[in-house]
Amino acid sequence: MSEQQSGDPRDARSRGTGASRNGSHDGEARAAEAYDVVVIGGGPVGENAADYAIRGTDRTAALVEAELYGGECSYWACMPSKALLHPLDVVAEAEHLGGIERPVRVSPRELMARRDEWVSRYDDAGQEHWVRSAGITPVRGRGRLAGPRVVEVEGPDGSVRRLEAREAVIVATGSSPAVPEPYRGIAAWGSRDATGVREVPERLALVGGGVVACESARWLSALGSRVTMIVRGDALLGSAEPFAGEAVAESLREQGVTILFGAQARGAEREGADPDAGVGVPHGGPVTLELTGSDGDSSLTVDEVLVATGRRPALDDLGLDAVGLDARDLRGWTHPGGDSPLPEWLYLVGDASGEAPLTHWGKYRARQVGLAVAAAAAGTSARTGRSPKNSCRSAATRSGASAGSRWAVSR
Ligand SMILES: Cc1cc2nc3c(=O)[nH]c(=O)nc-3n(C[C@H](O)[C@H](O)[C@H](O)COP(=O)(O)OP(=O)(O)OC[C@H]3O[C@@H](n4cnc5c(N)ncnc54)[C@H](O)[C@@H]3O)c2cc1C
């Protein structure tokens, strides 16, 4: 629908939490709710962008979230992974200290209980409370662009809300795992299963050699899994300094992890593959992998396969075509203006932008995007005095941190 047809939301009289609402299905006219800013994706980056876009003003923002406020980081990535890793570091440290009675051991049950506590038992009530306390309106459901400045949100009950953005729409939808052939048909584990592990596989093949693969190998072997890493290249952490990958490989081997460098699977077979089995439990029967590597061909039978071969921006089914955009042209762009393919009202930030997929980087960029939106709304550029429309493809992408993006792909 064109802006003309929808009416320009910038002219909307209502401020506050929306002009009107109608949860009707197709066929009935849907009245729109107007906000100054609509953010799609309530992860750490979307939360930050919404906050900075309206902080200290009477502007309004809606934050649309399809799963849990707090995003991947809070429930399935940074928080649980570090909750699982820290006690392992403490035990390793204690092994070298005097004054401590031995053995100091990891308890799998206690470790998983600690993880559950750190992820608030997958309950985002605390995060939603923060969203409201920041003056942001939470909108639960899956958001899609339906035209310029217009976002349609399908709620958990199937009802649809139509949101219009007077100033800007910010896309902060994160990233999703990239699963290569031949792992697609076997319901392999992804990083959510690794951080959310409930039943530890006795034998685990772990595909990948990046950060997520190395971290997962560490806690899954500490929990009792016999881990074999299948790494296509000849080093772990390929984009880091070589000594870092060597040190991590040595430490994982000491822990009992087998690392196959220069190896990849030609084929994978599994009986009873069940992608709906649940997070962190077996997704079917044993898996047989046909491997090829520097030592020739071999086969490996395991109880589960964890694929950690990188992530890509989650831009599918986001309605980009409704505003004449193609996800392939947007990688690395965050702001409109200059050569940017983004229209003046649309911003992309965090993992969704294809920049370095790290919470701290995404939140830093979210502050910039939020402030640019705030400055545009106020008619000035907050920091430079220049039009924020002259902001650009990220400096990070143009220079060093594009290595961050490549690093992401290999994670
Ligand atoms: C195992 C693992 C460990 C990690 N550890 C670290 C770490 O220690 N430190 C670090 O800095 N980074 C770490 N990362 C990376 C970090 O998790 C991401 O960079 C960060 O979560 C990105 O934040 P985001 O807000 O862009 O995306 P996300 O956190 O993915 O949030 C995006 C949100 O958007 C929602 N969404 C998506 N599509 C829609 C839609 N159409 N409508 C409504 N909502 C939608 C999703 O449900 C999600 O809540 C780790 C990643 C993994 C996988």
The ligand as a Tripos MOL2 file, in Angstrom:
@<TRIPOS>MOLECULE
LIG
   53    58     1     0     0
SMALL
NO_CHARGES

@<TRIPOS>ATOM
      1 C1         25.7580  -18.8580   21.3290 C.3       1 LIG1
      2 C2         25.9860  -17.3960   21.1550 C.ar      1 LIG1
      3 C3         26.7160  -16.6960   22.0960 C.ar      1 LIG1
      4 C4         26.9450  -15.3320   21.9510 C.ar      1 LIG1
      5 N1         27.6860  -14.6730   22.8890 N.ar      1 LIG1
      6 C5         27.9230  -13.3560   22.7600 C.ar      1 LIG1
      7 C6         28.6900  -12.6630   23.7270 C.ar      1 LIG1
      8 O1         29.1660  -13.2400   24.6950 O.2       1 LIG1
      9 N2         28.8820  -11.3280   23.5630 N.ar      1 LIG1
     10 C7         28.3580  -10.6420   22.5010 C.ar      1 LIG1
     11 O2         28.5540   -9.4180   22.3890 O.2       1 LIG1
     12 N3         27.6150  -11.2700   21.5590 N.ar      1 LIG1
     13 C8         27.3760  -12.6060   21.6590 C.ar      1 LIG1
     14 N4         26.6040  -13.2500   20.7210 N.ar      1 LIG1
     15 C9         25.9770  -12.4650   19.6470 C.3       1 LIG1
     16 C10        24.6820  -11.7750   20.1550 C.3       1 LIG1
     17 O3         23.7950  -12.7540   20.6640 O.3       1 LIG1
     18 C11        23.9950  -11.0120   19.0220 C.3       1 LIG1
     19 O4         24.9200  -10.1830   18.3680 O.3       1 LIG1
     20 C12        22.8550  -10.1500   19.5840 C.3       1 LIG1
     21 O5         21.8630  -10.9570   20.1750 O.3       1 LIG1
     22 C13        22.2340   -9.3080   18.4720 C.3       1 LIG1
     23 O6         21.2240   -8.5110   19.0130 O.3       1 LIG1
     24 P1         20.0110   -8.0690   18.0930 P.3       1 LIG1
     25 O7         19.0860   -7.2830   18.9810 O.co2     1 LIG1
     26 O8         20.5170   -7.4720   16.8370 O.co2     1 LIG1
     27 O9         19.3040   -9.4430   17.6710 O.3       1 LIG1
     28 P2         18.5790  -10.5270   18.5700 P.3       1 LIG1
     29 O10        19.1530  -10.6200   19.9130 O.co2     1 LIG1
     30 O11        18.5530  -11.7590   17.7140 O.co2     1 LIG1
     31 O12        17.1070   -9.9670   18.7050 O.3       1 LIG1
     32 C14        16.2720   -9.8460   17.5960 C.3       1 LIG1
     33 C15        14.8420   -9.9350   18.0800 C.3       1 LIG1
     34 O13        13.9670   -9.6540   16.9910 O.3       1 LIG1
     35 C16        12.8520  -10.5180   17.0650 C.3       1 LIG1
     36 N5         12.2720  -10.6100   15.7200 N.ar      1 LIG1
     37 C17        12.8460  -11.1330   14.6050 C.ar      1 LIG1
     38 N6         12.0230  -10.9690   13.5400 N.ar      1 LIG1
     39 C18        10.9240  -10.3150   14.0170 C.ar      1 LIG1
     40 C19         9.7310   -9.8430   13.4060 C.ar      1 LIG1
     41 N7          9.5040   -9.9700   12.0800 N.pl3     1 LIG1
     42 N8          8.8030   -9.2240   14.1890 N.ar      1 LIG1
     43 C20         9.0270   -9.0650   15.5210 C.ar      1 LIG1
     44 N9         10.1400   -9.4920   16.1480 N.ar      1 LIG1
     45 C21        11.0790  -10.0990   15.3940 C.ar      1 LIG1
     46 C22        13.4290  -11.8270   17.5790 C.3       1 LIG1
     47 O14        12.4180  -12.6300   18.1760 O.3       1 LIG1
     48 C23        14.4570  -11.3280   18.5880 C.3       1 LIG1
     49 O15        13.9220  -11.2270   19.8840 O.3       1 LIG1
     50 C24        26.3870  -14.6370   20.8270 C.ar      1 LIG1
     51 C25        25.6400  -15.3260   19.8590 C.ar      1 LIG1
     52 C26        25.4410  -16.7000   20.0210 C.ar      1 LIG1
     53 C27        24.6240  -17.4180   18.9720 C.3       1 LIG1
@<TRIPOS>BOND
     1     1     2 1
     2     2     3 ar
     3     2    52 ar
     4     3     4 ar
     5     4     5 ar
     6     4    50 ar
     7     5     6 ar
     8     6     7 ar
     9     6    13 1
    10     7     8 2
    11     7     9 ar
    12     9    10 ar
    13    10    11 2
    14    10    12 ar
    15    12    13 ar
    16    13    14 ar
    17    14    15 1
    18    14    50 ar
    19    15    16 1
    20    16    17 1
    21    16    18 1
    22    18    19 1
    23    18    20 1
    24    20    21 1
    25    20    22 1
    26    22    23 1
    27    23    24 1
    28    24    25 2
    29    24    26 1
    30    24    27 1
    31    27    28 1
    32    28    29 2
    33    28    30 1
    34    28    31 1
    35    31    32 1
    36    32    33 1
    37    33    34 1
    38    33    48 1
    39    34    35 1
    40    35    36 1
    41    35    46 1
    42    36    37 ar
    43    36    45 ar
    44    37    38 ar
    45    38    39 ar
    46    39    40 ar
    47    39    45 ar
    48    40    41 1
    49    40    42 ar
    50    42    43 ar
    51    43    44 ar
    52    44    45 ar
    53    46    47 1
    54    46    48 1
    55    48    49 1
    56    50    51 ar
    57    51    52 ar
    58    52    53 1
@<TRIPOS>SUBSTRUCTURE
     1 LIG1         1 GROUP 0 **** ****
